[in-house]
Structure formats: structure tokens, C-alpha cells
Amino acid sequence: MISGVSLVGVWVNDIDASLRFYADKLGFTVTSDITLGDGYRWATVAHPDHPELEVNLQVPGPPLDPESATYIRRSLDKGVLHGVGLATTDCQETFRELSARGVEFVQEPSDRPYGVEAVARDNSGNFLVIVERHEYTGEDFAHAEVGGRYDA
């Protein structure tokens, strides 16, 4: 039986730079950095309070086929890939702390029906959505049905 999520993958341009970003800027811990056969590198980070959920930082390449790797690299260059959602108990304070560490924000903290949200980018251009969650229901969203389906 599945007991939870333990690993998510994030595409990056440079594993060394991304390990530094996630550790130095976001406060994550490097949990593994291993070079396997054919130069494939397995590198993961985790938040110290949640070591059971690792983020695998990987560059586009094998085992992807060349066409897929090129597509991922182009998407990284465009800055259109989603990285991870990050929880916080105080979005305003997290915004101030991360801004002081040099994290680039594309959206300052804003009130949403589900909480306070800010959007940053990692060093590869991936979106990092930082949310201080509040209780909410489907009725809190305009154009939504109670079941949560969008109804324009």
C-alpha cells in the first residue's frame, strides 16, 4: 500500500549550482550526490523538517532520448517549468528572508482564497510556489462549482 510521496524530480541546468541554491538559499539539506555509470548523477535535497520527501535535481540527458532532453532544455531556457510547491507558516516573512538571500521573486505575497502565495524562481528558472495555506472551500473561488470543477 502506498504510504506517501517520497521523491519528486526537478529539471535543472547545472546540478552543482542547483545543490548550492537549494541548500544555501532555501535551507534544504543535500541528501545524496552520487555519480553512477556513464556519468549519470543522482543528486537529491530535502527540507530538514521533512527528510522523507526528497527533491531529485537532474539535468536533461540520459536516460532521456536526445529529442526529449532538447525539449526539456528549451523549456528550462524559457522558464516555463514548474518546480515545487513549498509550505510556510508566514509567507510575508519567508518572502523577506528569501529575498534577502537573493532569491528572485516573480510575485510578491498575495492573498488568494486558499492562503497567501508568493512565486519565486530557482536558479534554473523553475517556479517555486510558496504558500501559507488557509482553510477554504470551493465556494471561495469565483466560477467554481461545489465539487471544485471550473465552470466559466
C-alpha positions as CSV (number, residue, x, y, z in Angstrom):
1,M,0.0,0.0,0.0
2,I,1.3,3.5,-0.8
3,S,2.1,5.4,2.3
4,G,3.1,8.8,0.8
5,V,5.2,10.7,-1.7
6,S,8.9,10.3,-1.2
7,L,10.6,11.7,-4.3
8,V,9.8,14.5,-6.8
9,G,12.0,15.4,-9.8
10,V,13.0,18.9,-10.8
11,W,14.9,19.6,-14.1
12,V,17.9,21.9,-13.7
13,N,20.6,23.4,-15.9
14,D,23.5,22.6,-13.5
15,I,23.5,20.2,-10.6
16,D,26.3,21.8,-8.6
17,A,24.7,25.3,-8.9
18,S,21.3,23.9,-8.0
19,L,22.6,22.0,-5.0
20,R,24.1,25.3,-3.7
21,F,20.8,27.2,-4.4
22,Y,18.6,24.7,-2.7
23,A,21.0,24.4,0.3
24,D,22.2,28.0,0.7
25,K,19.2,30.0,-0.4
26,L,16.3,27.7,0.6
27,G,17.8,25.9,3.6
28,F,17.5,22.4,2.2
29,T,20.0,19.6,3.1
30,V,21.9,17.7,0.4
31,T,20.8,14.1,0.9
32,S,22.7,12.4,-1.9
33,D,25.2,13.3,-4.6
34,I,26.3,10.2,-6.4
35,T,27.8,9.7,-9.9
36,L,26.7,6.4,-11.4
37,G,27.7,4.6,-14.6
38,D,28.1,6.6,-17.8
39,G,28.4,9.8,-15.8
40,Y,24.7,9.9,-14.7
41,R,24.4,11.9,-11.5
42,W,21.9,11.3,-8.8
43,A,21.6,14.3,-6.5
44,T,18.8,15.0,-4.0
45,V,17.9,17.6,-1.4
46,A,15.3,17.6,1.3
47,H,13.9,20.1,3.8
48,P,15.4,19.4,7.3
49,D,11.9,19.1,8.8
50,H,10.8,16.6,6.1
51,P,13.7,14.3,5.2
52,E,11.2,11.7,3.9
53,L,10.4,13.9,0.8
54,E,13.5,14.3,-1.4
55,V,13.8,16.5,-4.5
56,N,15.9,14.9,-7.3
57,L,17.8,17.6,-9.2
58,Q,18.5,16.3,-12.7
59,V,19.9,17.7,-15.9
60,P,18.1,16.8,-19.1
61,G,20.1,13.9,-20.7
62,P,20.2,10.1,-20.5
63,P,18.1,8.1,-19.8
64,L,16.0,10.6,-21.9
65,D,16.3,10.3,-25.7
66,P,18.0,13.3,-27.3
67,E,14.8,14.9,-28.6
68,S,13.2,14.8,-25.2
69,A,16.3,16.2,-23.5
70,T,16.4,19.1,-26.0
71,Y,12.7,19.8,-25.3
72,I,13.4,20.0,-21.5
73,R,16.4,22.2,-22.0
74,R,14.4,24.6,-24.2
75,S,11.6,24.7,-21.6
76,L,14.1,25.5,-18.9
77,D,15.6,28.3,-21.0
78,K,12.0,29.7,-21.5
79,G,11.4,29.5,-17.7
80,V,8.1,27.6,-18.2
81,L,8.6,24.6,-15.9
82,H,7.1,24.2,-12.5
83,G,9.5,23.2,-9.8
84,V,7.8,22.6,-6.4
85,G,5.3,24.0,-4.0
86,L,6.7,25.0,-0.7
87,A,4.7,25.4,2.5
88,T,5.2,28.1,5.0
89,T,3.5,29.3,8.2
90,D,4.3,33.0,7.3
91,C,4.5,33.9,3.6
92,Q,5.4,37.5,4.2
93,E,8.3,36.6,6.5
94,T,9.5,33.8,4.1
95,F,9.4,36.3,1.3
96,R,11.6,38.8,3.2
97,E,14.1,36.1,4.3
98,L,14.4,34.6,0.8
99,S,14.6,37.9,-0.9
100,A,17.5,38.9,1.5
101,R,19.3,35.7,0.4
102,G,19.0,36.7,-3.3
103,V,16.0,34.5,-4.3
104,E,14.3,36.0,-7.4
105,F,10.5,36.5,-6.9
106,V,8.1,37.0,-9.8
107,Q,5.1,37.5,-7.5
108,E,5.2,39.1,-4.1
109,P,2.9,37.6,-1.4
110,S,-0.7,37.9,-2.4
111,D,-4.0,36.9,-0.8
112,R,-5.7,34.0,-2.5
113,P,-8.8,32.1,-1.5
114,Y,-6.6,29.2,-0.2
115,G,-4.0,31.4,1.6
116,V,-1.1,33.8,1.0
117,E,1.0,32.9,-2.0
118,A,4.3,34.1,-3.4
119,V,6.1,32.8,-6.5
120,A,9.8,32.6,-6.9
121,R,12.2,31.0,-9.3
122,D,15.1,28.7,-8.6
123,N,18.5,29.2,-10.3
124,S,17.3,27.2,-13.4
125,G,14.1,29.3,-13.8
126,N,11.7,26.8,-12.3
127,F,8.7,28.2,-10.5
128,L,8.7,27.8,-6.7
129,V,5.2,28.4,-5.3
130,I,5.3,29.4,-1.6
131,V,2.0,29.1,0.2
132,E,0.8,29.9,3.7
133,R,-2.4,27.9,3.5
134,H,-5.8,28.9,4.9
135,E,-9.0,26.8,5.2
136,Y,-11.1,27.1,2.1
137,T,-14.0,25.6,0.2
138,G,-15.0,25.5,-3.5
139,E,-17.3,28.4,-2.8
140,D,-14.3,30.6,-2.1
141,F,-13.4,30.6,-5.8
142,A,-15.3,32.6,-8.5
143,H,-16.8,30.5,-11.3
144,A,-16.4,27.2,-9.3
145,E,-19.0,24.5,-8.5
146,V,-19.1,23.0,-5.0
147,G,-17.3,19.9,-6.4
148,G,-14.4,22.1,-7.4
149,R,-14.9,21.8,-11.1
150,Y,-14.2,25.0,-13.0
151,D,-17.3,26.5,-14.6
152,A,-16.6,29.5,-16.7
